């Protein structure tokens, strides 16, 4: 598991700033030059040798520049595949909406949207077939347009293009040869290779030593570190001699560093049961089951601030919630089971619905939970999400007297232990299924889909009821007879 710790370079002299600026200029120019040569199908070794001579970089810096350019190309091609798949789904979704539309005005609106999406699909398909991607603007497309309009100066544009330097690690060279971190009298320093000096047949490099501060915050009351002590994590990693990556970034006149390490993961122990988590915009449904899949307890953990808090506050709330969930699983010696959600922009919907259904909260929470569980040695299981809420509402909510979110979490926990095929309750099958012979041949999720459609149709006949959430209130009359 990779972990990145942020910091800042302190007390730079004018000569040290000039050195860093010159190094960033040469490195970023080497990345752009390598990027174009890779698109022209040059051999990688030829590019490396040319970069080393053309931009006065040592062999490792040249390798890092070519690696950086190659990673950019790889990521752009993956984005083409993702965007093509998303817009293809949007075209299918809009086509179905157009077929169902009855109003002339709505049909015209959907037709315009469909034509726009088909044009986008055509462009992405062309890139996909030709194994190309849209032009890449080093420095940012927004800054490029601002420069074209004359809103930013040439110097500002150049600064946005030449503001970083990357140095990859090497375990055989005590972590990182070009950019080395070390401790002296409790302080952290960064040692960067500078101009080469030839001593006989060997080549050595002058080095610039710069003081570095790695982010950590102690409590004013207790004096202890709030949250995870990332500074100490880096210091412990340096003692092992394992590889670490250092990236220097210039922003608003200051020089920041990002130190990336491979964090060791403890081995998970044998567990006795599972805790399922149903993620919602306003909170979490949490259910504990034993190793046989039987219900033990459940509760609702409300998180109303998730949807409106500022980004820093929201990130803090998400991290604290993930910490609570993992601590609960560790206390009960259980595996943690979450939904394996795929965050894709593949629905052609209104801006209002997009704001409501934004996946940012879900993604942040699941990432924080996965990272925390790995650090604490808690097994984390991801299960497919289809029909967890449907099964929970129709089968378990009334049985255990719990909320619909806790019932969904119960289904998620059972799936994590291998109970994947949930049987349809006989009462529902007798009430809503007419063709029982063909129904028995359907896969499990198809059965639940058929039951859900029948149940929703029955619910809509009730006054002012539109969704399956109201099933519990009308269960008796809907299952009677």
C-alpha positions as CSV (number, residue, x, y, z in Angstrom):
1,X,0.0,0.0,0.0
2,X,1.5,3.3,-1.1
3,X,1.4,6.3,1.2
4,X,2.4,9.8,0.4
5,X,3.4,12.3,3.1
6,X,3.6,16.0,2.3
7,X,6.1,18.5,3.5
8,X,7.8,21.8,2.7
9,X,11.4,22.9,2.2
10,X,12.6,25.5,4.7
11,X,15.0,28.4,4.7
12,X,16.1,28.5,1.0
13,X,18.9,30.8,0.0
14,X,18.8,32.6,-3.4
15,X,21.4,30.2,-4.8
16,X,19.4,27.1,-3.6
17,X,16.2,28.6,-5.2
18,X,18.1,29.1,-8.4
19,X,19.4,25.6,-8.3
20,X,15.9,24.1,-7.8
21,X,14.3,26.3,-10.5
22,X,17.0,25.3,-13.0
23,X,16.6,21.6,-12.1
24,X,12.8,21.8,-12.5
25,X,13.2,23.6,-15.8
26,X,15.5,20.9,-17.2
27,X,13.5,18.0,-15.8
28,X,10.1,19.2,-17.1
29,X,11.5,20.1,-20.5
30,X,13.0,16.5,-20.6
31,X,9.6,15.1,-19.8
32,X,7.9,17.0,-22.6
33,X,10.6,16.1,-25.1
34,X,10.5,12.4,-24.1
35,X,6.7,12.5,-24.4
36,X,6.9,13.6,-28.1
37,X,9.7,11.1,-28.9
38,X,7.6,8.2,-27.3
39,X,4.7,9.2,-29.5
40,X,7.1,9.0,-32.5
41,X,7.9,5.4,-31.5
42,X,11.5,6.0,-30.6
43,X,13.2,3.3,-28.6
44,X,13.3,4.0,-24.8
45,X,17.0,3.5,-24.4
46,X,17.7,6.0,-27.3
47,X,15.4,8.6,-25.6
48,X,17.2,8.1,-22.3
49,X,20.7,8.6,-23.7
50,X,19.5,11.7,-25.7
51,X,17.7,13.2,-22.6
52,X,20.9,12.7,-20.5
53,X,23.0,14.7,-23.0
54,X,20.5,17.2,-24.2
55,X,19.2,18.4,-20.8
56,X,22.4,17.8,-18.6
57,X,20.7,15.2,-16.4
58,X,22.4,12.2,-14.9
59,X,21.3,8.7,-15.9
60,X,18.8,8.3,-13.1
61,X,17.2,11.7,-13.7
62,X,16.9,10.9,-17.4
63,X,15.3,7.5,-16.6
64,X,12.8,9.3,-14.2
65,X,11.9,11.8,-16.9
66,X,11.3,9.1,-19.5
67,X,9.3,7.1,-16.9
68,X,7.2,10.2,-16.2
69,X,6.4,10.7,-19.8
70,X,5.6,7.1,-20.4
71,X,3.2,7.1,-17.4
72,X,1.4,10.2,-18.8
73,X,0.8,8.3,-22.1
74,X,-0.4,5.2,-20.3
75,X,-2.8,7.2,-18.2
76,X,-4.2,9.1,-21.2
77,X,-4.9,5.9,-23.0
78,X,-6.7,4.5,-20.0
79,X,-8.8,7.7,-19.8
80,X,-9.8,7.2,-23.5
81,X,-11.1,3.7,-22.6
82,X,-13.0,5.0,-19.6
83,X,-14.5,8.0,-21.4
84,X,-15.6,5.8,-24.3
85,X,-17.3,3.3,-22.0
86,X,-19.0,6.1,-20.1
87,X,-20.4,7.9,-23.1
88,X,-21.4,4.6,-24.7
89,X,-23.6,3.9,-21.6
90,X,-25.0,7.4,-21.8
91,X,-26.1,7.0,-25.4
92,X,-27.9,3.7,-24.5
93,X,-29.5,5.3,-21.5
94,X,-30.7,8.4,-23.4
95,X,-32.0,6.2,-26.3
96,X,-34.2,4.3,-23.8
97,X,-35.5,7.5,-22.3
98,X,-36.3,8.8,-25.8
99,X,-38.2,5.7,-26.7
100,X,-40.3,6.1,-23.5
101,X,-40.9,9.8,-23.9
102,X,-44.4,10.9,-25.0
103,X,-44.3,14.7,-24.9
104,X,-43.0,16.4,-28.1
105,X,-41.0,18.9,-26.1
106,X,-39.3,16.2,-24.1
107,X,-38.6,14.2,-27.2
108,X,-37.0,17.2,-28.9
109,X,-34.8,17.8,-25.8
110,X,-33.7,14.2,-25.5
111,X,-33.0,14.1,-29.3
112,X,-30.7,17.0,-29.0
113,X,-28.9,15.4,-26.1
114,X,-28.6,12.1,-27.9
115,X,-27.1,13.8,-31.0
116,X,-24.5,15.6,-28.8
117,X,-23.6,12.4,-27.0
118,X,-23.3,10.5,-30.3
119,X,-20.8,13.1,-31.5
120,X,-18.8,12.6,-28.4
121,X,-19.0,8.9,-28.8
122,X,-17.7,9.1,-32.3
123,X,-14.7,11.2,-31.2
124,X,-13.8,8.8,-28.4
125,X,-14.3,5.8,-30.7
126,X,-11.9,7.2,-33.2
127,X,-9.3,7.7,-30.6
128,X,-9.9,4.2,-29.3
129,X,-9.6,2.6,-32.8
130,X,-6.5,4.5,-33.7
131,X,-4.9,4.1,-30.2
132,X,-4.5,7.8,-29.8
133,X,-5.7,10.4,-27.3
134,X,-6.6,14.1,-27.2
135,X,-3.7,16.6,-27.1
136,X,-2.0,16.9,-23.7
137,X,-1.3,20.4,-22.5
138,X,1.6,20.4,-20.0
139,X,0.9,23.2,-17.6
140,X,-2.9,22.8,-17.8
141,X,-5.5,23.5,-20.5
142,X,-7.0,26.3,-18.4
143,X,-3.7,28.1,-18.1
144,X,-3.1,27.6,-21.8
145,X,-6.4,29.4,-22.7
146,X,-5.6,32.1,-20.2
147,X,-2.2,32.6,-21.9
148,X,-3.9,32.7,-25.3
149,X,-6.2,35.5,-24.1
150,X,-3.3,37.4,-22.5
151,X,-4.7,37.0,-19.0
152,X,-1.5,35.6,-17.7
153,X,2.1,36.5,-18.5
154,X,4.6,34.4,-20.3
155,X,6.6,34.0,-17.1
156,X,3.4,32.7,-15.3
157,X,2.8,30.2,-18.1
158,X,6.4,29.0,-18.1
159,X,6.2,28.6,-14.3
160,X,3.1,26.4,-14.6
161,X,4.9,24.1,-17.1
162,X,8.2,23.9,-15.1
163,X,7.2,23.5,-11.5
164,X,8.1,19.9,-10.5
165,X,10.9,17.4,-10.2
166,X,10.5,13.7,-9.6
167,X,13.1,11.3,-8.2
168,X,12.2,7.6,-7.9
169,X,13.6,5.3,-5.2
170,X,16.0,2.4,-5.4
171,X,16.4,-0.1,-2.6
172,X,19.9,-1.1,-3.7
173,X,21.0,2.5,-3.2
174,X,19.7,2.9,0.4
175,X,16.3,4.3,-0.6
176,X,17.0,7.0,-3.2
177,X,20.3,8.0,-4.7
178,X,19.5,11.3,-6.3
179,X,17.3,12.8,-3.6
180,X,18.1,11.4,-0.2
181,X,16.4,12.1,3.1
182,X,18.3,11.8,6.3
183,X,18.0,12.8,10.0
184,X,20.5,15.0,11.9
185,X,19.9,16.1,15.5
186,X,16.2,15.3,15.2
187,X,15.8,17.5,12.0
188,X,15.1,16.1,8.5
189,X,17.3,17.2,5.6
190,X,17.0,16.5,1.9
191,X,20.2,16.0,-0.1
192,X,19.8,16.5,-3.9
193,X,22.4,15.6,-6.5
194,X,23.7,18.6,-8.5
195,X,26.4,19.1,-11.1
196,X,28.8,16.2,-11.8
197,X,32.5,16.3,-10.9
198,X,35.0,14.0,-12.6
199,X,37.5,12.4,-10.2
200,X,39.8,10.3,-12.3
201,X,37.7,7.7,-14.0
202,X,34.8,8.0,-11.5
203,X,32.1,10.7,-11.6
204,X,30.8,12.2,-8.4
205,X,28.1,14.9,-7.9
206,X,28.0,18.0,-5.8
207,X,25.0,17.9,-3.5
208,X,22.7,20.6,-2.1
209,X,21.4,19.9,1.5
210,X,18.1,21.5,2.3
211,X,16.1,21.5,5.6
212,X,12.7,19.8,5.3
213,X,9.5,19.9,7.5
214,X,7.2,16.9,7.2
215,X,3.6,17.6,8.2
216,X,2.5,16.5,11.6
217,X,0.3,18.1,14.2
218,X,0.3,17.7,18.0
219,X,-2.7,18.3,20.3
220,X,-2.6,21.5,22.3
221,X,-4.1,19.7,25.3
222,X,-2.3,16.3,25.4
223,X,0.8,17.0,23.3
224,X,0.2,13.8,21.3
225,X,0.0,13.7,17.5
226,X,-3.5,14.1,16.2
227,X,-4.3,11.1,13.9
228,X,-1.6,9.1,12.3
229,X,2.0,10.2,12.8
230,X,3.1,10.3,9.2
231,X,6.4,12.1,10.1
232,X,7.4,9.2,12.3
233,X,6.3,6.7,9.6
234,X,8.8,8.3,7.2
235,X,11.6,8.4,9.8
236,X,11.0,4.7,10.6
237,X,11.0,3.9,6.8
238,X,14.4,5.6,6.3
239,X,16.0,3.3,8.9
240,X,15.0,0.2,6.9
241,X,16.8,1.4,3.7
242,X,13.8,0.6,1.5
243,X,13.0,2.6,-1.6
244,X,11.1,5.9,-1.4
245,X,10.1,8.4,-4.0
246,X,10.5,12.2,-3.7
247,X,8.6,14.8,-5.7
248,X,9.4,18.5,-5.4
249,X,6.7,20.9,-6.4
250,X,6.8,24.7,-6.6
251,X,3.6,26.5,-5.9
252,X,3.0,30.2,-5.0
253,X,6.7,30.8,-4.4
254,X,7.1,27.9,-2.0
255,X,8.7,24.5,-2.5
256,X,6.8,21.5,-1.3
257,X,7.8,17.8,-1.2
258,X,5.8,14.7,-1.5
259,X,7.5,11.6,-0.1
260,X,5.9,8.3,-1.2
261,X,6.7,5.0,0.5
262,X,5.4,1.4,0.3
263,X,3.7,0.9,3.7
264,X,3.9,-2.6,5.2
265,X,0.6,-4.3,5.8
266,X,0.1,-6.6,8.8
267,X,-1.3,-10.1,8.1
268,X,-5.0,-10.5,8.9
269,X,-5.9,-13.0,11.6
270,X,-8.7,-15.5,11.7
271,X,-12.0,-13.8,12.2
272,X,-15.3,-14.8,14.0
273,X,-18.1,-13.2,12.0
274,X,-18.5,-10.0,10.0
275,X,-19.6,-6.5,10.2
276,X,-21.5,-5.2,7.1
277,X,-21.6,-1.5,6.2
278,X,-24.3,0.1,4.0
279,X,-23.0,3.5,2.8
280,X,-25.5,6.4,2.4
281,X,-25.1,10.1,1.9
282,X,-26.4,10.9,5.4
283,X,-24.9,8.0,7.4
284,X,-24.0,4.3,7.7
285,X,-26.1,1.2,8.4
286,X,-23.9,-1.2,10.4
287,X,-24.8,-4.8,11.2
288,X,-22.9,-7.4,13.1
289,X,-23.3,-11.2,12.3
290,X,-21.7,-14.3,13.6
291,X,-19.7,-16.8,11.6
292,X,-22.9,-18.7,10.7
293,X,-24.4,-15.6,9.2
294,X,-26.9,-15.0,12.0
295,X,-27.9,-11.5,13.1
296,X,-26.3,-10.2,16.3
297,X,-26.7,-6.5,16.5
298,X,-27.1,-3.4,14.4
299,X,-27.2,0.4,14.6
300,X,-27.4,3.6,12.5
301,X,-24.4,5.9,12.5
302,X,-25.7,9.3,11.3
303,X,-23.4,11.5,9.2
304,X,-25.6,14.4,8.2
305,X,-22.6,16.8,7.7
306,X,-21.2,14.7,4.9
307,X,-23.4,16.3,2.3
308,X,-22.8,20.0,3.1
309,X,-19.6,20.4,5.2
310,X,-16.6,22.1,3.7
311,X,-13.9,19.9,2.2
312,X,-11.5,19.9,5.1
313,X,-14.2,19.3,7.6
314,X,-15.8,16.5,5.5
315,X,-12.4,14.8,5.0
316,X,-11.9,14.8,8.8
317,X,-15.4,13.4,9.4
318,X,-14.8,10.7,6.9
319,X,-11.5,9.7,8.4
320,X,-12.9,9.7,12.0
321,X,-15.9,7.5,10.8
322,X,-13.6,5.1,9.1
323,X,-11.5,4.9,12.3
324,X,-14.7,4.0,14.3
325,X,-15.8,1.3,11.9
326,X,-12.4,-0.4,11.8
327,X,-12.1,-0.2,15.6
328,X,-15.5,-1.8,16.0
329,X,-14.5,-4.7,13.6
330,X,-11.2,-5.1,15.5
331,X,-12.9,-5.1,18.9
332,X,-15.3,-7.9,17.8
333,X,-12.6,-9.8,15.9
334,X,-14.7,-9.6,12.7
335,X,-14.1,-9.0,9.0
336,X,-15.3,-5.7,7.6
337,X,-17.6,-6.1,4.6
338,X,-18.3,-3.1,2.2
339,X,-19.9,-2.7,-1.2
340,X,-17.6,-2.9,-4.2
341,X,-19.0,0.3,-5.8
342,X,-17.8,1.4,-9.3
343,X,-17.7,5.2,-9.6
344,X,-18.5,5.9,-13.2
345,X,-20.0,8.9,-15.0
346,X,-22.1,6.8,-17.3
347,X,-25.7,8.1,-16.7
348,X,-27.2,10.9,-18.8
349,X,-29.1,12.7,-16.1
350,X,-29.8,16.3,-15.0
351,X,-27.4,18.5,-13.2
352,X,-29.6,18.4,-10.1
353,X,-29.5,14.6,-10.0
354,X,-25.7,14.7,-10.6
355,X,-25.2,16.9,-7.5
356,X,-27.4,14.6,-5.4
357,X,-25.8,11.4,-6.5
358,X,-22.1,12.6,-6.5
359,X,-19.9,9.7,-5.6
360,X,-17.2,11.8,-3.9
361,X,-18.4,10.9,-0.3
362,X,-18.7,7.2,-1.1
363,X,-15.3,7.1,-2.8
364,X,-13.6,9.0,0.0
365,X,-15.1,6.9,2.8
366,X,-14.4,3.5,1.1
367,X,-10.8,4.5,0.4
368,X,-10.3,5.7,4.0
369,X,-11.8,2.5,5.4
370,X,-9.7,0.3,3.2
371,X,-6.5,2.0,4.2
372,X,-7.4,2.0,7.9
373,X,-8.4,-1.6,7.8
374,X,-5.1,-2.6,6.1
375,X,-3.1,-0.7,8.8
376,X,-5.0,-2.3,11.7
377,X,-4.8,-5.8,10.2
378,X,-8.6,-6.1,9.8
379,X,-9.7,-8.2,6.9
380,X,-11.8,-6.2,4.4
381,X,-14.1,-7.9,1.9
382,X,-15.7,-6.2,-1.0
383,X,-19.0,-7.6,-2.3
384,X,-21.2,-6.8,-5.3
385,X,-23.9,-4.3,-4.3
386,X,-26.9,-5.3,-6.5
387,X,-30.2,-5.8,-4.6
388,X,-28.7,-5.5,-1.1
389,X,-31.3,-2.9,-0.1
390,X,-34.1,-4.8,-1.9
391,X,-33.4,-8.1,-0.1
392,X,-32.9,-6.3,3.2
393,X,-36.3,-4.5,3.0
394,X,-38.3,-7.4,1.6
395,X,-36.8,-10.2,3.7
396,X,-35.0,-9.0,6.9
397,X,-36.3,-5.6,7.9
398,X,-39.5,-6.9,9.5
399,X,-37.9,-10.1,10.8
400,X,-35.4,-8.3,13.0
401,X,-37.2,-5.0,13.5
402,X,-34.4,-2.9,12.1
403,X,-34.2,0.0,9.6
404,X,-33.9,-0.5,5.9
405,X,-30.2,0.6,5.9
406,X,-29.3,-1.8,8.7
407,X,-31.2,-4.6,6.8
408,X,-29.1,-3.8,3.7
409,X,-25.9,-4.0,5.9
410,X,-27.1,-7.4,7.1
411,X,-27.3,-8.7,3.5
412,X,-23.8,-7.2,2.8
413,X,-22.3,-8.9,5.8
414,X,-23.8,-12.2,4.8
415,X,-22.4,-11.9,1.3
416,X,-19.0,-11.3,2.8
417,X,-19.2,-14.7,4.5
418,X,-20.3,-16.4,1.3
419,X,-24.1,-16.4,1.6
420,X,-24.6,-15.1,-1.9
421,X,-27.9,-16.7,-2.9
422,X,-30.7,-15.3,-0.7
423,X,-33.9,-17.4,-1.0
424,X,-37.1,-15.6,-1.8
425,X,-39.6,-15.7,1.1
426,X,-42.4,-18.1,0.3
427,X,-45.1,-15.5,1.1
428,X,-43.7,-13.1,-1.5
429,X,-43.3,-15.8,-4.1
430,X,-46.9,-17.0,-3.7
431,X,-48.3,-13.5,-3.7
432,X,-46.4,-11.9,-6.7
433,X,-45.1,-14.7,-8.9
434,X,-47.5,-16.2,-11.3
435,X,-45.3,-18.3,-13.6
436,X,-43.6,-20.4,-10.9
437,X,-42.0,-23.0,-13.2
438,X,-40.1,-20.5,-15.3
439,X,-39.3,-18.5,-12.2
440,X,-37.4,-21.4,-10.5
441,X,-35.0,-21.5,-13.5
442,X,-33.9,-17.8,-13.1
443,X,-30.7,-16.8,-11.5
444,X,-31.0,-15.5,-7.9
445,X,-30.6,-11.8,-8.8
446,X,-33.2,-12.2,-11.7
447,X,-35.6,-13.6,-9.1
448,X,-35.2,-10.7,-6.8
449,X,-35.6,-8.3,-9.7
450,X,-38.9,-9.8,-10.6
451,X,-40.1,-9.7,-7.0
452,X,-39.0,-6.1,-6.7
453,X,-40.9,-5.0,-9.8
454,X,-44.0,-6.7,-8.6
455,X,-43.7,-5.3,-5.1
456,X,-43.0,-1.7,-6.4
457,X,-46.1,-2.0,-8.7
458,X,-48.2,-3.0,-5.7
459,X,-46.8,-0.2,-3.5
460,X,-47.6,2.5,-6.1
461,X,-51.3,1.6,-5.9
462,X,-51.2,2.9,-2.3
463,X,-51.8,6.6,-1.8
464,X,-48.8,8.9,-1.9
465,X,-46.4,6.0,-1.9
466,X,-43.8,5.8,-4.7
467,X,-40.8,3.6,-3.5
468,X,-39.9,0.3,-1.9
469,X,-38.8,2.2,1.3
470,X,-42.5,2.3,2.2
471,X,-42.8,-1.5,2.1
472,X,-42.6,-1.8,5.9
473,X,-45.6,0.5,6.5
474,X,-47.9,-1.3,4.1
475,X,-46.5,-4.9,4.4
476,X,-49.6,-6.5,5.9
477,X,-52.0,-5.3,3.3
478,X,-49.5,-5.9,0.5
479,X,-48.9,-9.5,1.5
480,X,-52.4,-10.4,2.6
481,X,-54.3,-13.0,0.7
